[in-house]
Amino acid sequence: MTVAAWTGRAGPTAEAGAGEPGGPGGAEGTAGPAGPAGAEIRTSRRAVGLAVAVGVLLLALLLSLMIGSNLLAPGEVLHQLLSPDGTGNTSVIRGHRVPRTVLGAVVGAALGVAGALMQSLTRNPLGDPGVLGINAGAGLAVVLAVAVTGRTGIGFYLWFGFLGAGLAAVAVYTLGSVGRAEATPARLAIAGVAISAAIAALIQTVILTDQQVFNEFRLWAAGSLEGRGWPILRIVAPVVALGIVGAALLTPSLNALALGDDAGTALGVRVRRTRTLTMAAVAVLCGAATAAVGPIAFVGLGVPHLARAVVGPDQRWVLPYAVPLGAAMLLVADVIGRVLVPEEIQVGIVTALLGGPVLIALVRRPRLKLL
């Protein structure tokens, strides 16, 4: 992967449409002087914004390590991380808070990037990774695994969640491209909604007939980082890293497709191949995140909007922003869930509560822009 894939300083659409409404390099609030000087100014502003986003992520990481049943000062956190013994707060920090914090960052980054890809793929500003039925597929696989085997625990059904997410993505793409028709954004969205509804009915059928499955699914479906340790992180992190690298390599093609299929084809983009690979990247990212911690609402929907508000719709900048912003958003929600009430609230519930008002505000905007 080259630097150009992330920064957009090279490639056929690097500055195409910069500063123009609807162009891959322009958006409201991003227009500036024309020509090379204007491009350099926009790049500098975006780079500064990215540094700020990374700073916000570092603050969220620190808060996640500090706040818990025992509140620790920043200096104490650093001391415990560097301490050689494994007792007291050191055990709590290294054994519980660090893997929970790192997993939260990994899952948030995965959902943020998956949401950006999903909205670009479907050309829908309200698109979410769940639109492709990936969350529902992972949920059905978890339910069936527990019902058939009788075994419970995230370490056991993590792999089934991966499998279910992948099969759901394949089913959506197959249904969306049935016959001679292309897998257009609208067809993919409709296929995802239809398959999600069918899977939801199957899940309800199973959990209402088996109390053990119902209890296990209820805990998983809330979306939580609690109890996820190093073994889960070692499985999920490489998968998410692979998905993010793949997404970065797709960004020039996605920018070209934003101009339309015909324009994308004229620029040398293989439309069907790009859509297939984008769906695969979404399935990998969202499937890994969902299998590990359960379905998490709003992160995949809200983060791309935050990124585009700063850098415009150029995917080569939206995705780098989505990584720290998604990670920070999930970690902040997790911290809020720990302190909001005496008993911890699952992070999936907190993101849904925080995201509801924001979603309403997005829908009520006079003009909801994506491209």
C-alpha positions as CSV (number, residue, x, y, z in Angstrom):
1,M,0.0,0.0,0.0
2,T,1.4,3.4,-1.0
3,V,1.0,6.7,0.7
4,A,-0.9,7.9,-2.4
5,A,-3.7,5.4,-1.6
6,W,-4.3,7.2,1.7
7,T,-3.7,10.8,0.9
8,G,-5.0,11.1,-2.7
9,R,-1.9,12.9,-4.0
10,A,-1.7,10.5,-6.9
11,G,-4.0,8.5,-9.2
12,P,-6.6,9.3,-11.9
13,T,-9.0,11.1,-9.5
14,A,-6.7,12.7,-7.0
15,E,-7.8,16.2,-7.6
16,A,-10.7,15.6,-10.1
17,G,-13.6,17.8,-9.2
18,A,-11.7,19.4,-6.2
19,G,-13.7,22.2,-4.9
20,E,-16.7,21.4,-7.1
21,P,-20.1,20.3,-5.6
22,G,-20.4,16.6,-6.2
23,G,-16.8,16.1,-7.3
24,P,-14.7,13.5,-5.5
25,G,-12.4,16.1,-4.0
26,G,-15.0,18.8,-3.1
27,A,-17.7,19.3,-0.7
28,E,-19.4,22.1,1.3
29,G,-16.8,23.8,3.4
30,T,-13.8,22.3,1.5
31,A,-13.7,24.6,-1.5
32,G,-10.6,26.7,-1.7
33,P,-8.3,28.5,-4.2
34,A,-8.1,26.7,-7.6
35,G,-4.9,25.2,-9.0
36,P,-1.9,23.6,-7.3
37,A,-1.8,26.2,-4.5
38,G,-5.4,25.4,-3.6
39,A,-4.7,21.7,-3.6
40,E,-1.8,22.1,-1.3
41,I,-3.9,24.2,1.1
42,R,-6.6,21.6,1.2
43,T,-4.1,18.8,1.8
44,S,-2.5,20.7,4.6
45,R,-5.9,21.4,6.3
46,R,-6.8,17.7,6.0
47,A,-3.5,16.6,7.4
48,V,-4.0,18.9,10.4
49,G,-7.5,17.6,10.9
50,L,-6.2,14.0,10.8
51,A,-3.6,14.9,13.4
52,V,-6.4,16.3,15.6
53,A,-8.5,13.1,15.1
54,V,-5.5,11.0,16.2
55,G,-5.1,13.3,19.3
56,V,-8.8,12.7,20.1
57,L,-8.2,8.9,19.8
58,L,-5.2,9.1,22.2
59,L,-7.3,10.9,24.7
60,A,-10.0,8.3,24.4
61,L,-7.5,5.6,24.9
62,L,-6.2,7.2,28.1
63,L,-9.7,7.7,29.5
64,S,-10.6,4.1,28.8
65,L,-7.5,3.0,30.8
66,M,-8.2,5.4,33.6
67,I,-11.9,4.9,34.2
68,G,-13.4,1.8,35.7
69,S,-14.4,0.4,39.1
70,N,-11.2,2.1,40.4
71,L,-10.4,5.5,39.0
72,L,-6.6,5.9,38.2
73,A,-4.6,9.0,37.5
74,P,-2.7,9.2,34.2
75,G,0.6,8.8,36.0
76,E,-0.7,5.8,37.8
77,V,-1.8,4.2,34.5
78,L,1.7,4.7,33.0
79,H,3.3,3.3,36.1
80,Q,1.2,0.2,36.1
81,L,1.8,-0.4,32.4
82,L,5.5,-0.3,33.0
83,S,5.6,-2.1,36.3
84,P,7.1,-5.6,36.1
85,D,5.0,-7.2,38.8
86,G,1.6,-8.7,38.1
87,T,-0.4,-7.8,41.2
88,G,-3.0,-5.3,42.2
89,N,-3.8,-2.6,39.7
90,T,-1.1,-3.9,37.3
91,S,-3.2,-7.1,36.9
92,V,-6.3,-5.0,36.3
93,I,-4.7,-2.7,33.8
94,R,-2.8,-5.4,31.8
95,G,-5.3,-8.2,32.1
96,H,-8.6,-6.3,31.7
97,R,-8.5,-2.7,30.7
98,V,-5.7,-2.9,28.0
99,P,-7.3,-5.7,26.0
100,R,-10.7,-4.2,26.4
101,T,-9.4,-0.7,25.3
102,V,-7.4,-2.1,22.3
103,L,-10.3,-4.3,21.2
104,G,-12.7,-1.3,21.4
105,A,-10.4,0.8,19.2
106,V,-10.0,-2.0,16.7
107,V,-13.8,-2.6,16.5
108,G,-14.6,1.1,16.3
109,A,-12.0,1.6,13.5
110,A,-13.5,-1.4,11.6
111,L,-17.0,-0.1,11.9
112,G,-16.0,3.4,10.8
113,V,-14.3,2.2,7.7
114,A,-17.0,-0.3,6.9
115,G,-19.6,2.5,7.2
116,A,-17.7,4.7,4.8
117,L,-17.4,1.9,2.3
118,M,-21.0,1.0,2.7
119,Q,-22.3,4.6,2.1
120,S,-20.0,4.9,-0.9
121,L,-21.1,1.5,-2.3
122,T,-24.8,2.2,-2.0
123,R,-24.6,5.9,-2.6
124,N,-26.8,6.3,0.4
125,P,-25.9,8.8,3.1
126,L,-27.9,6.8,5.6
127,G,-26.2,3.5,4.6
128,D,-24.9,1.3,7.4
129,P,-23.0,-2.0,7.4
130,G,-26.1,-3.6,8.7
131,V,-27.9,-2.8,5.4
132,L,-26.0,-5.7,3.8
133,G,-27.4,-8.2,6.4
134,I,-24.0,-8.8,7.9
135,N,-25.1,-8.2,11.5
136,A,-28.1,-10.4,11.0
137,G,-26.1,-13.2,9.4
138,A,-23.6,-13.2,12.3
139,G,-26.5,-13.2,14.8
140,L,-28.1,-16.2,13.1
141,A,-24.9,-18.2,13.1
142,V,-24.3,-17.5,16.8
143,V,-27.9,-18.6,17.6
144,L,-27.6,-21.8,15.6
145,A,-24.2,-22.6,17.0
146,V,-25.4,-22.4,20.6
147,A,-28.7,-24.2,19.8
148,V,-27.1,-27.1,18.1
149,T,-24.0,-27.6,20.3
150,G,-25.2,-26.3,23.6
151,R,-21.9,-24.6,24.1
152,T,-21.6,-20.9,25.1
153,G,-19.0,-18.3,25.3
154,I,-17.6,-15.7,22.9
155,G,-14.4,-17.7,22.3
156,F,-16.6,-20.6,20.9
157,Y,-19.1,-18.8,18.7
158,L,-16.7,-16.1,17.4
159,W,-15.9,-18.3,14.4
160,F,-19.5,-18.9,13.7
161,G,-20.2,-15.2,13.7
162,F,-17.4,-14.8,11.1
163,L,-19.0,-17.5,9.0
164,G,-22.5,-16.2,9.3
165,A,-21.4,-12.6,8.3
166,G,-19.6,-13.9,5.2
167,L,-22.5,-16.1,4.1
168,A,-25.0,-13.2,4.5
169,A,-22.8,-10.9,2.4
170,V,-22.6,-13.6,-0.3
171,A,-26.3,-14.1,-0.2
172,V,-27.0,-10.4,-0.5
173,Y,-24.7,-10.0,-3.5
174,T,-26.1,-13.1,-5.2
175,L,-29.7,-11.9,-4.8
176,G,-28.7,-8.3,-5.8
177,S,-27.2,-9.5,-9.1
178,V,-29.6,-12.3,-10.0
179,G,-30.3,-12.8,-13.7
180,R,-28.5,-10.5,-16.1
181,A,-28.8,-7.4,-14.0
182,E,-25.9,-5.6,-12.4
183,A,-25.5,-5.5,-8.7
184,T,-26.4,-1.9,-8.5
185,P,-26.4,0.1,-5.2
186,A,-30.2,0.1,-5.0
187,R,-30.5,-3.7,-5.7
188,L,-27.9,-4.5,-3.1
189,A,-29.7,-2.3,-0.5
190,I,-33.0,-4.0,-1.2
191,A,-31.5,-7.5,-1.1
192,G,-29.8,-6.6,2.2
193,V,-33.1,-5.5,3.8
194,A,-35.0,-8.5,2.5
195,I,-32.4,-11.0,3.8
196,S,-32.1,-9.2,7.1
197,A,-35.8,-9.5,7.7
198,A,-35.8,-13.2,6.8
199,I,-32.9,-13.9,9.1
200,A,-34.5,-11.9,12.0
201,A,-37.5,-14.1,11.7
202,L,-35.4,-17.2,11.9
203,I,-33.5,-15.9,14.9
204,Q,-36.8,-15.1,16.8
205,T,-38.0,-18.6,16.0
206,V,-35.0,-20.3,17.5
207,I,-34.5,-18.1,20.6
208,L,-38.2,-18.4,21.6
209,T,-38.0,-22.1,21.7
210,D,-34.7,-22.4,23.7
211,Q,-34.1,-20.5,26.9
212,Q,-30.3,-21.1,26.9
213,V,-30.0,-19.8,23.4
214,F,-32.2,-16.8,24.3
215,N,-30.0,-15.9,27.3
216,E,-26.8,-16.2,25.3
217,F,-28.1,-14.2,22.4
218,R,-29.5,-11.5,24.6
219,L,-26.1,-10.9,26.1
220,W,-24.3,-11.0,22.7
221,A,-26.9,-8.8,20.9
222,A,-26.5,-6.0,23.4
223,G,-23.0,-5.3,22.1
224,S,-20.4,-5.3,24.8
225,L,-16.6,-5.2,25.3
226,E,-16.9,-6.7,28.7
227,G,-15.0,-10.0,29.1
228,R,-13.2,-9.9,25.8
229,G,-9.6,-10.6,26.5
230,W,-6.4,-11.1,24.6
231,P,-7.5,-14.3,22.8
232,I,-10.4,-12.5,21.1
233,L,-8.2,-9.6,20.2
234,R,-5.5,-11.8,18.6
235,I,-8.1,-13.3,16.3
236,V,-9.9,-10.1,15.4
237,A,-7.1,-7.6,15.0
238,P,-5.3,-9.2,12.0
239,V,-8.6,-9.6,10.2
240,V,-9.5,-6.0,10.7
241,A,-6.0,-4.9,9.6
242,L,-6.4,-6.9,6.4
243,G,-9.9,-5.3,5.7
244,I,-8.6,-1.8,6.3
245,V,-5.6,-2.3,3.9
246,G,-8.0,-3.7,1.3
247,A,-10.3,-0.7,1.7
248,A,-7.4,1.7,1.3
249,L,-6.5,0.1,-2.0
250,L,-10.1,0.5,-3.3
251,T,-10.5,4.2,-2.6
252,P,-9.3,5.5,-6.0
253,S,-11.8,3.3,-7.8
254,L,-14.6,4.3,-5.4
255,N,-13.9,7.9,-6.1
256,A,-14.2,7.3,-9.8
257,L,-17.5,5.4,-9.4
258,A,-18.9,8.4,-7.4
259,L,-19.1,10.1,-10.8
260,G,-21.3,7.3,-12.1
261,D,-20.8,3.9,-13.6
262,D,-20.2,5.2,-17.1
263,A,-17.6,7.8,-16.0
264,G,-15.9,5.2,-13.8
265,T,-15.7,2.8,-16.7
266,A,-14.2,5.5,-18.9
267,L,-11.6,6.2,-16.2
268,G,-10.6,2.5,-16.4
269,V,-12.5,1.2,-13.3
270,R,-13.9,-2.3,-13.5
271,V,-17.3,-1.6,-11.9
272,R,-18.4,-5.2,-11.1
273,R,-14.9,-6.1,-9.6
274,T,-14.8,-2.9,-7.5
275,R,-18.3,-3.5,-6.1
276,T,-17.5,-7.2,-5.3
277,L,-14.2,-6.3,-3.5
278,T,-15.9,-3.5,-1.6
279,M,-18.6,-5.8,-0.4
280,A,-15.9,-8.3,0.6
281,A,-14.1,-5.6,2.6
282,V,-17.3,-4.5,4.3
283,A,-18.1,-8.2,5.2
284,V,-14.6,-8.7,6.6
285,L,-14.6,-5.5,8.7
286,C,-18.1,-5.6,9.9
287,G,-18.1,-9.4,10.3
288,A,-15.0,-9.4,12.5
289,A,-16.4,-6.5,14.7
290,T,-19.8,-8.0,15.1
291,A,-18.6,-11.5,15.8
292,A,-16.3,-10.2,18.5
293,V,-18.5,-7.8,20.5
294,G,-22.0,-8.1,19.0
295,P,-23.9,-5.6,16.8
296,I,-22.9,-2.0,17.5
297,A,-25.3,0.7,16.2
298,F,-24.5,4.1,14.7
299,V,-20.7,4.0,14.6
300,G,-20.7,2.9,11.0
301,L,-23.4,5.4,10.2
302,G,-22.1,8.5,12.0
303,V,-18.4,8.4,11.6
304,P,-18.4,8.8,7.8
305,H,-20.5,11.9,8.2
306,L,-18.1,13.4,10.7
307,A,-15.2,12.6,8.3
308,R,-16.9,14.1,5.2
309,A,-17.8,17.3,7.2
310,V,-14.0,17.9,7.4
311,V,-12.5,16.5,4.2
312,G,-15.4,16.2,1.8
313,P,-16.4,13.0,0.0
314,D,-12.9,12.0,-1.2
315,Q,-12.6,8.4,0.0
316,R,-8.8,8.6,0.1
317,W,-9.3,11.0,3.0
318,V,-12.5,9.8,4.5
319,L,-11.1,6.3,5.3
320,P,-8.0,7.6,7.1
321,Y,-10.3,9.8,9.2
322,A,-12.7,7.0,9.8
323,V,-10.1,4.9,11.6
324,P,-9.3,7.2,14.6
325,L,-12.8,8.7,14.7
326,G,-14.5,5.3,14.8
327,A,-12.1,4.0,17.4
328,A,-12.5,7.2,19.6
329,M,-16.3,7.1,19.3
330,L,-16.6,3.5,20.5
331,L,-14.2,4.0,23.3
332,V,-15.9,7.2,24.5
333,A,-19.3,5.4,24.4
334,D,-17.7,2.5,26.4
335,V,-16.4,4.9,29.1
336,I,-19.9,6.6,29.3
337,G,-21.4,3.2,29.8
338,R,-19.1,2.5,32.8
339,V,-20.0,5.8,34.6
340,L,-23.5,6.6,33.6
341,V,-25.2,4.3,36.2
342,P,-23.8,2.2,39.0
343,E,-24.2,-1.0,36.9
344,E,-22.3,-0.9,33.6
345,I,-24.3,-0.3,30.4
346,Q,-23.2,-2.2,27.3
347,V,-21.5,-0.1,24.7
348,G,-24.0,-1.1,22.0
349,I,-26.8,0.4,24.0
350,V,-24.9,3.6,24.6
351,T,-24.0,4.1,20.9
352,A,-27.7,3.6,20.1
353,L,-28.8,6.2,22.6
354,L,-26.2,8.7,21.5
355,G,-26.8,8.0,17.8
356,G,-30.6,8.3,17.8
357,P,-30.7,12.1,18.1
358,V,-27.9,12.6,15.6
359,L,-29.6,10.4,13.1
360,I,-32.8,12.4,13.5
361,A,-30.8,15.6,12.9
362,L,-29.3,14.1,9.7
363,V,-32.6,13.1,8.3
364,R,-34.1,16.5,9.0
365,R,-31.3,18.4,7.2
366,P,-32.7,20.2,4.1
367,R,-30.1,18.6,1.9
368,L,-28.3,15.4,3.0
369,K,-25.1,15.3,0.9
370,L,-23.0,12.3,0.2
371,L,-21.3,12.8,-3.1
